[in-house]
Amino acid sequence: MRWRTGRRSENVEDRRGEGPQYGRGVRVGGMGGLGLIVVIVIALLTGIDPFTLLAGLGGGGSAVQPAPTQQINTPSSSRRAGADEPAQFAATILADTEDTWGPIFAGAGRRYQAPHLVLFDGATPSACGQGSAAMGPFYCPLDQKVYLDLAFFRELERRFAAPGDFAQAYVIAHEVGHHVQNQLGIADRVQSLRQRVGEREANALSVRMELQADCLAGVWAHNANKQRKLLEPGDVEEGLRAAAAIGDDTIQRRSQGRVVPESWTHGSSEQRVRWFRRGMESGNLNECDTFTSARL
């Protein structure tokens, strides 16, 4: 990717070096750090996204299923965003999403309010409850922030066999896609529906939310490349490889040896690739209506 000459967003909050922040921030349903750990354990055993178990999130979960283990790293000192390359990269990609979604919203007569990106190590509080690296990158609609432990980029390469800077950009753009859903009121409507249906139907709604976020990530990539020539040869393949690597069926087959479609919350590898590709090829927000599409 040609990202090094791009501007860096000022909407970055760097919490790295602060260490684990258990017991701080807003609790969900009175749940503290111990309660969250129990939720994560249940999620790991069942394959269910932990944010599906934490009611009130509004449909902005992680782009991936939680990791099998949680590793907390505590650097010796804090660093400003932009002081190291991974942080520079994340801030640049965030800025590019701002430069893409702002005009798209303006063209529809709306104002885009950019999200903030929180960089953290291991664990950090959010308005949606305690965030953990084990959850993967996630978006919290209650504070309109994307949370990212930069160590996930290494995990994306090693655990998911999806290396490359565009694969990393896809992950950030997916979480920003959840913010776009929140800005458009989609997240609230879906969350309201999820609270009135059973678990299987709620999971199906989550799948449609996640696939739409994949498509929106593709819309960003299309427009960013059209306007700023961001992509280089091989980048598209990196993004599609990442989308395929984090499909529910692929992760379940790897982690538990069997696929349980009714427990999916993100969609299959084939579905994720299709919707990401659809957004990249069209560049059109209207092509990302996963909720009325007969075929996912």
C-alpha positions as CSV (number, residue, x, y, z in Angstrom):
1,M,0.0,0.0,0.0
2,R,1.1,3.6,-0.7
3,W,0.3,4.8,2.8
4,R,3.4,6.5,4.0
5,T,2.7,9.8,2.3
6,G,-0.8,10.0,3.7
7,R,-1.8,12.3,6.5
8,R,-2.3,10.9,10.1
9,S,-5.5,11.3,11.9
10,E,-5.6,13.3,15.1
11,N,-8.4,11.1,16.4
12,V,-6.0,8.6,18.0
13,E,-5.8,7.9,21.7
14,D,-2.7,6.0,22.7
15,R,-3.1,4.0,25.9
16,R,-0.2,1.7,25.3
17,G,2.1,1.4,28.3
18,E,-0.7,2.0,30.8
19,G,-0.9,-1.7,31.6
20,P,-4.1,-3.7,32.2
21,Q,-6.9,-1.4,33.3
22,Y,-9.2,-3.8,35.0
23,G,-12.0,-2.4,37.1
24,R,-12.1,1.0,35.3
25,G,-14.7,2.3,32.9
26,V,-18.4,1.6,32.5
27,R,-19.6,-1.8,33.5
28,V,-22.1,-3.7,31.5
29,G,-25.0,-5.0,33.5
30,G,-22.9,-4.6,36.7
31,M,-20.3,-6.9,35.2
32,G,-16.7,-6.3,36.4
33,G,-13.4,-7.8,35.2
34,L,-14.2,-11.3,36.7
35,G,-17.6,-11.4,35.0
36,L,-16.0,-10.4,31.7
37,I,-13.5,-13.2,32.0
38,V,-16.3,-15.7,32.5
39,V,-18.0,-14.4,29.3
40,I,-14.8,-14.7,27.4
41,V,-14.3,-18.3,28.6
42,I,-17.9,-19.2,27.6
43,A,-17.4,-17.5,24.2
44,L,-14.2,-19.5,23.6
45,L,-16.0,-22.8,24.4
46,T,-19.0,-22.1,22.3
47,G,-17.5,-20.2,19.4
48,I,-19.9,-17.3,20.1
49,D,-18.6,-13.7,19.8
50,P,-18.3,-12.4,23.3
51,F,-20.0,-9.2,22.3
52,T,-23.1,-11.3,21.4
53,L,-23.1,-12.3,25.1
54,L,-22.7,-8.7,26.3
55,A,-26.1,-7.2,25.6
56,G,-26.2,-3.5,24.8
57,L,-23.3,-3.3,22.4
58,G,-25.4,-2.4,19.4
59,G,-23.8,-4.7,16.9
60,G,-20.2,-3.4,16.7
61,G,-18.2,-6.5,17.6
62,S,-14.8,-7.6,16.6
63,A,-13.9,-8.5,13.0
64,V,-12.8,-11.9,14.2
65,Q,-13.7,-14.5,16.8
66,P,-11.8,-14.2,20.1
67,A,-8.3,-15.7,20.3
68,P,-7.8,-19.0,22.3
69,T,-5.7,-17.3,24.9
70,Q,-5.1,-13.7,26.2
71,Q,-1.6,-12.4,26.4
72,I,-1.1,-9.0,28.1
73,N,2.0,-7.1,27.3
74,T,3.0,-4.1,29.4
75,P,5.6,-1.9,27.7
76,S,7.9,0.0,30.0
77,S,6.9,3.5,28.8
78,S,4.0,5.2,27.1
79,R,4.4,6.3,23.4
80,R,2.6,8.9,21.4
81,A,0.6,7.7,18.4
82,G,2.8,8.1,15.4
83,A,6.1,7.4,17.3
84,D,6.4,3.9,15.8
85,E,5.4,2.4,12.4
86,P,2.4,0.3,13.4
87,A,0.8,3.3,15.1
88,Q,1.7,5.5,12.2
89,F,0.1,3.0,9.9
90,A,-3.1,2.8,11.9
91,A,-3.4,6.6,12.2
92,T,-2.9,6.9,8.5
93,I,-5.5,4.4,7.6
94,L,-7.9,6.0,10.0
95,A,-7.3,9.4,8.3
96,D,-7.9,7.8,5.0
97,T,-11.3,6.4,6.1
98,E,-12.1,10.0,7.3
99,D,-11.2,11.4,3.9
100,T,-13.3,8.7,2.2
101,W,-16.5,8.6,4.3
102,G,-16.7,12.4,4.8
103,P,-17.4,13.1,1.1
104,I,-19.7,10.1,0.8
105,F,-21.8,11.3,3.6
106,A,-21.8,14.9,2.3
107,G,-23.0,13.6,-1.0
108,A,-26.0,12.2,0.7
109,G,-26.6,15.4,2.6
110,R,-25.3,14.0,5.9
111,R,-22.4,14.9,8.2
112,Y,-19.8,12.2,9.0
113,Q,-18.5,12.3,12.5
114,A,-15.3,10.4,12.5
115,P,-14.6,7.8,15.2
116,H,-11.6,7.8,17.6
117,L,-9.1,5.0,17.5
118,V,-7.8,3.7,20.8
119,L,-4.5,1.9,20.8
120,F,-4.0,-0.4,23.8
121,D,-2.0,-3.3,25.2
122,G,-3.8,-6.3,26.5
123,A,-6.8,-4.7,28.1
124,T,-8.5,-1.4,28.4
125,P,-11.9,0.0,29.5
126,S,-14.5,1.1,27.0
127,A,-18.0,2.5,27.4
128,C,-19.2,-1.0,26.3
129,G,-17.3,-2.7,29.1
130,Q,-13.8,-4.1,29.6
131,G,-12.0,-4.5,26.3
132,S,-9.5,-7.3,25.8
133,A,-6.9,-8.2,23.2
134,A,-8.5,-11.7,23.2
135,M,-11.6,-10.2,21.6
136,G,-9.6,-8.8,18.7
137,P,-10.1,-5.3,17.4
138,F,-13.6,-4.0,18.1
139,Y,-15.9,-1.0,17.8
140,C,-17.9,0.4,20.7
141,P,-21.0,2.4,19.5
142,L,-21.5,3.8,23.0
143,D,-18.4,5.9,22.9
144,Q,-17.9,5.8,19.1
145,K,-14.3,4.4,19.3
146,V,-12.4,1.7,17.6
147,Y,-10.2,-0.3,19.9
148,L,-7.0,-2.0,18.6
149,D,-4.2,-3.8,20.2
150,L,-1.5,-3.5,17.6
151,A,-0.2,-7.0,18.5
152,F,-3.2,-8.3,16.5
153,F,-1.4,-7.4,13.3
154,R,1.2,-10.0,14.2
155,E,-1.5,-12.5,15.1
156,L,-3.2,-11.8,11.7
157,E,0.0,-12.9,10.0
158,R,0.9,-15.8,12.2
159,R,-2.4,-17.3,13.4
160,F,-4.5,-16.4,10.4
161,A,-1.8,-16.6,7.7
162,A,-3.0,-13.3,6.3
163,P,0.1,-11.1,6.1
164,G,0.4,-7.7,4.5
165,D,-0.4,-4.0,5.1
166,F,-3.7,-4.1,3.2
167,A,-4.9,-7.1,5.3
168,Q,-4.3,-4.9,8.3
169,A,-6.0,-1.9,6.7
170,Y,-9.0,-4.1,6.0
171,V,-9.4,-4.9,9.7
172,I,-9.3,-1.2,10.6
173,A,-11.7,-0.4,7.8
174,H,-14.1,-3.1,8.9
175,E,-14.3,-1.6,12.4
176,V,-14.8,1.8,10.9
177,G,-17.6,0.2,8.9
178,H,-19.4,-0.5,12.2
179,H,-19.1,3.2,13.0
180,V,-20.7,4.0,9.6
181,Q,-23.5,1.6,10.5
182,N,-23.8,3.5,13.8
183,Q,-23.9,6.9,12.1
184,L,-26.6,5.7,9.7
185,G,-28.8,4.3,12.6
186,I,-28.4,0.7,11.3
187,A,-26.7,-0.5,14.5
188,D,-29.6,0.7,16.8
189,R,-32.2,-0.9,14.6
190,V,-30.4,-4.2,14.5
191,Q,-29.8,-4.2,18.2
192,S,-33.5,-3.5,18.9
193,L,-34.4,-6.5,16.7
194,R,-31.8,-8.8,18.3
195,Q,-33.3,-8.1,21.7
196,R,-36.7,-9.4,20.5
197,V,-35.7,-12.7,18.9
198,G,-34.0,-15.9,19.9
199,E,-30.3,-16.7,19.9
200,R,-30.3,-18.2,16.4
201,E,-32.1,-15.3,14.9
202,A,-29.9,-12.8,16.8
203,N,-26.8,-14.6,15.5
204,A,-28.2,-14.3,11.9
205,L,-28.7,-10.6,12.3
206,S,-25.1,-10.3,13.6
207,V,-23.8,-12.1,10.5
208,R,-25.6,-9.6,8.3
209,M,-24.1,-6.7,10.3
210,E,-20.6,-8.1,10.0
211,L,-20.9,-8.8,6.3
212,Q,-22.2,-5.3,5.7
213,A,-19.1,-4.0,7.6
214,D,-17.0,-6.1,5.3
215,C,-18.7,-4.5,2.3
216,L,-18.2,-1.1,3.7
217,A,-14.5,-1.8,4.1
218,G,-14.5,-2.6,0.4
219,V,-16.3,0.7,-0.4
220,W,-13.6,2.5,1.5
221,A,-10.8,0.6,-0.4
222,H,-12.4,1.3,-3.8
223,N,-12.8,5.1,-3.2
224,A,-9.4,5.5,-1.5
225,N,-7.7,3.8,-4.4
226,K,-9.7,5.8,-7.0
227,Q,-9.0,9.1,-5.4
228,R,-5.5,8.6,-3.9
229,K,-4.0,5.6,-5.7
230,L,-3.6,3.7,-2.5
231,L,-3.3,0.2,-3.7
232,E,-0.3,-1.6,-5.1
233,P,-0.2,-5.0,-7.0
234,G,-1.0,-7.8,-4.6
235,D,-3.0,-5.7,-2.1
236,V,-6.4,-6.9,-3.2
237,E,-5.3,-10.4,-2.8
238,E,-4.0,-9.6,0.7
239,G,-7.4,-8.2,1.7
240,L,-9.4,-11.1,0.3
241,R,-7.0,-13.6,2.0
242,A,-7.6,-11.8,5.3
243,A,-11.4,-11.9,4.8
244,A,-11.3,-15.6,4.0
245,A,-9.0,-16.4,7.0
246,I,-11.4,-15.0,9.6
247,G,-14.6,-16.6,8.4
248,D,-16.6,-18.4,11.1
249,D,-16.4,-21.8,9.3
250,T,-12.6,-21.6,8.9
251,I,-12.1,-20.5,12.5
252,Q,-14.4,-23.2,13.9
253,R,-12.9,-25.9,11.8
254,R,-9.4,-24.9,13.0
255,S,-10.3,-24.5,16.7
256,Q,-12.9,-27.2,17.3
257,G,-12.8,-29.5,14.3
258,R,-16.4,-28.9,13.3
259,V,-18.6,-26.2,11.8
260,V,-21.7,-25.0,13.6
261,P,-23.5,-22.6,11.2
262,E,-26.2,-21.6,13.7
263,S,-23.6,-20.2,16.0
264,W,-22.0,-18.0,13.4
265,T,-21.8,-14.3,14.2
266,H,-19.6,-13.1,11.3
267,G,-20.3,-15.2,8.3
268,S,-18.4,-17.9,6.4
269,S,-15.1,-17.3,4.6
270,E,-16.9,-17.4,1.2
271,Q,-19.5,-14.9,2.4
272,R,-16.9,-12.5,3.8
273,V,-14.9,-12.5,0.7
274,R,-17.9,-12.0,-1.5
275,W,-19.2,-9.0,0.4
276,F,-15.7,-7.4,0.7
277,R,-15.2,-7.9,-3.0
278,R,-18.6,-6.4,-3.7
279,G,-17.8,-3.3,-1.9
280,M,-14.4,-3.0,-3.5
281,E,-15.8,-3.5,-7.0
282,S,-18.7,-1.2,-6.7
283,G,-17.5,1.5,-4.3
284,N,-21.2,2.1,-3.7
285,L,-22.7,2.2,-0.2
286,N,-26.1,1.1,-1.7
287,E,-24.5,-2.2,-2.8
288,C,-23.9,-3.2,0.9
289,D,-27.6,-3.9,1.9
290,T,-27.0,-7.3,3.4
291,F,-30.4,-7.1,5.2
292,T,-32.6,-7.4,2.2
293,S,-30.3,-9.6,0.2
294,A,-31.6,-13.1,-0.4
295,R,-28.1,-14.5,-0.8
296,L,-25.4,-13.9,1.8
